[in-house]
Every structure is written in structure tokens, then in C-alpha cells.
Amino acid sequence: MMTFASVLDFRFVRAALVRKAVAVPNTGGRTPMNLFRFRDIAWSGTLLICLLAFTAFCALTKRVYGELEGSLQNPRILTLEESFEVAKASNLTIQTAEQNLKTAAAQVRAARAGLLPRITANGDYTYFRDVQKSVIQAEGGFGFPPPGGEEAATQPMPTPSADNEAELIELEFGAHHNLQGTVSLTQPVFAWGRYYYGYQAAKLNYQAVEREVAAAYHQLRLDVSEAFYGVLVAQEFVRVAQQSVTLVEKQLGIAEASFEAGAATNFDVLRAKVQLANAQSQLIRAENGVRVAKNGYKTFLNIPLSEEISVQGSLESVGEHPLAAGSLEALIQQALENRPEMGRSHLNERAARKQVDVAKTRRLPDISFFSNYQISQNERLTEMNRIWSLGFRINVPIFDGFATQAAVQQSEAVLKQTELGGAQLTSAVEFEVRSAYLNLLEARTLIEAQRETVAQARESVHIATIQFENGIITTVALTDTQLALAQAEVNRLQAHHDYVVGLARLEKAIGQQLQ
């Protein structure tokens, strides 16, 4: 939409362009008319640019505020599966478990290195300011190289004088500048399976940590399900509370009309008002319960508390789940076979046995192969020295201060702890399955019972309302039927909540993917 200011500015720019098109005689210099025309065009262009920038700014601001308003009016809707995906991306327990898996993978690579050859290389340079010297007597110089190297060797040997039968010769041992490099290779040949057992133990530990990550995901799914259904049941409690307020308001209207007609006393009106206040209080508590449940839900999913959300789901179960009709013994057996915790316990026990084998091999001799290649050079050598050697080395432990014995005892104690932990875990899993199964059956029975109870309570309220309108019963009797209906609705919702949560707990207890 073009504003009034935009129209004026457009006319001003148009007038300036028209003035620009008017022919002005060229006087050969800058006239005041030319100067005014240039200023008008520049000022008009500046205003046009400012107008365009302001229009773009207004459009951007409107878009931002529109998105903000839309986010406030349209809360974020999350299903159960979407909730799990959000929690999985930000849950600290999952992140810790995945880091443990990376650590276990690095331990496998480190253990595998013991089976592979080790190659090392080193080099050094040494400077000696003074080298060792020695003075010897040589008769005629036979048997000793003359000082001065090869050039001196071509010169005739000095003849001993009559006064000094033997000539003194000074020799230097070593060189001032020395270079040396060595490449070494070592390969374990026979160590009674020490490195192989260690590698197997590391692999078993990695597999155990994989089960730990799976167990963390199962627990996360259960926690998300409980928080999700907690919000749903809180919202249903608000609906029941609103229905109670509506019924009591209708009761109050009937009581006031009967009182004005002289068919009821003021007691009925006062009691209806008290009942309405109580129902409104229950509604306030229920609405606050929704806010608390949502805040806990958002905190668990790491969603900002200021963000508005809404959950999409139902507490009503569709038909009977196969787990509720299954055999308890079959469910326990399935849990012992499929639970990630049970698999982790078995793998930890096997890894502990391998560690015992590793500790026992430390008291036995081992054989390794080695090979060295060494080069050296200094200023006295005409060619570089090269030395290559290879062989086998046997290491026989004789006495290590009882360190091996202590290591064996420690690994055996860890193995015993792992076995005891596995037995304790078996009992805990069986107890968890039994509890979840019995709670699920209880919730299913309550749902069947409450379904008929709610229908009867609604019919009772309908009959009591008609009787109250006709003055057959008092407000006390009507209030009792309304309270009975509200309690029946709450019990029905709680039974549905317990059923879906109990089903999630049973699925987690037997190691099955949560549905």
C-alpha cells in the first residue's frame, strides 16, 4: 500500500526528472541553475533510497513479528515418537553411553596393537670437544699408522736418531662429530596367549558397552513415555474438572430459580455456591497440574520452558495388547534372553575370565623376534658404517615382588564380583517383569470395571438432576451423585494411564521395542 508520504515523494522525484530533461543553454561554465538542478536530483535520489530501505525494514519487521505471533498462537505439537527423537538428541545419559562406546572401541585398537610388530626409529648427533688421546712409542713406526692420515703414509718414515731410539706418536681415539641412526623391529612370537586374551577381553568389553547403550535407549523411551502420558492424563483431569464446574453451575442456576419461586430454601443456594467454589478450586489445581507436567516434560526433553508445546496422543488403548494375554513365565524367559542388561552381564563375565588368563600368563616366559639396522658416520670415516642384526629374545620372569600373584588375585576377585552381579541382576529382572505384568493386569481389570461405573454415574447424575429440578431430592443428594461421577471419571482416566504406562514398563522389562 502506498502511503501519502510516498505519493508526495514520488511526485517530487518526477518533477526533478522533468527539470532534468529541460534544455539549459550551455554558458561554458557552472551556472547557478545547473547547480540547483544537480542538488535537486541528488536529494531526490537520496530520498528514494531511504524510502526503499524503510519499506524493506518494515516488511522484514512485519515478517519477524508475524513468525513470533504465529509461534505463540500455534504451539509446537509433539507425538510420542517425536518426543523420543528430541530427547535422544539432548539426553546426557545417552551421550555419556555413546562416549563410553568410543572409549571401548579405542581399547580394542590398543589391545590389538599387542599382536602386531613394533617398529621404532631413533637418531642422535653427538659432539665431543675433546677426544681421547694416547701417546705410544714406535720403533721405526712399524705396526702403527703415521699421524696425518693417508697423505702422511706416502711420506718416508723418519729415521730414529742415535740419541732417541724410539719415536713418540700421539693417537686420537674417536671423532668430534658423530651421527648415528637406528631402526628396530620387535614382534611377539610366543607369550602363552597373553596378547590374544587381552584382545578378546577388549572385544567382549566393547560388546558389553553396546548392550549398555541399548539399555540406555530403552530406559530413555520409558522415561519419555511416562512424561508424555503424564501430560495427557493431566489434560484429561482438566476436562473432568471443567465438566464438574459446568454441572455445579447448572445446579446453582436451578437452586436459585427454585429459591425465587419459593420451592427451595436458601440452604440449597448456599450449598450450590460452596460446591461451585470447590469445583473451581479443583479446576485451578488441575490446570496448574498441566503446567507442572508440561514443564517437567519440557525439562526432560531439554526444551525451553518459555516455548509453548502441545502433545498429541491418547490414553485409550486400542484392543488388548498381546503382552497382557501372555504367560508370565514366558515373559520372564524372554526378558532373560533379550534384556540388554543381561547380555552386558554375560559379556562382562566372559571378559573377566579372559583377564584372569592374561594375569596368569605374566608368570610364564615369552619369546619375541627382534631386528635392528644401525648406521653411523663421523669426519674420520670415508664410508658410512652399516650394521644389521636379528635374533630371538626370551624373557623369563624370576621374581617381580609378587606383583603377578597380586594381579591374578585381583582379576579373580573381579570375576567373582561379576558373577555375583549377574545373579543379582537375574533376580532384579524377574522381579521387574512380575511387577510390571501384575500392574498391567490390574490396570486392565480397572478399565473394564470403570467403564461400566462411569456409565452408571452419568445416568445417576442425569436422573438426580431431573429429580432436583422437580424438588424430589435436595441439593445434598445431587452433589453426592456429581462427586461420584467426577471420582469415577478420575478413576477411569487413572486406569487408562496406568495401563499404557504399565505396558511401556513391561515392554522395557522384557527388552522389547516400546510401541
Buried (B, 14 or more C-beta within 10 A) or exposed (E): EEEEEEEEBBEBBEEBEEBEEEEEEEEEEEEEEEEEBEEBBEEBEEBBEEBEEEEEEEEEEEEEEEEEEEEEEEEBEBEBEBBBEBBBEEBEEBEEBEEBBEEBBEBBEEBBEBEEEEEEEEEEEEEEEEEEEEEEEBEEBEEEEBEEEEEEEEEEEEEBEEEEEEBEBEEEEEBBEBBBBBBBBBEBEBBBBBBBBBBBBBBBBBBBBBBBBBBBBBBBBBBBBBBBBBBBBBBBBBEBBBBBBEBBBBBBEBBBEBBEEEBBBEEBBEBBBBBBEBBBEBBEEBBEBBEEBBEEBBEBBEBEEEEEBEBEBEBEBEEEBEBBEBEEEEBBBBBBEEBBBBBBBBBBBBBBBBBBBBBBBBBBEBEBBBBBBBBBBBEEEEEEEEEEEEEEEEEEEEEEEEEBEEBBEEBBEBBEEBBEEBEEBBEEBBEBBBBBBEBBBBBBEBBEEBEEBBEEBBEBBEEBBEBBBEEEBBBEEBBBBBBBBBBBBBBBBBBBBBBBBBBBBBBBBBBBEBE
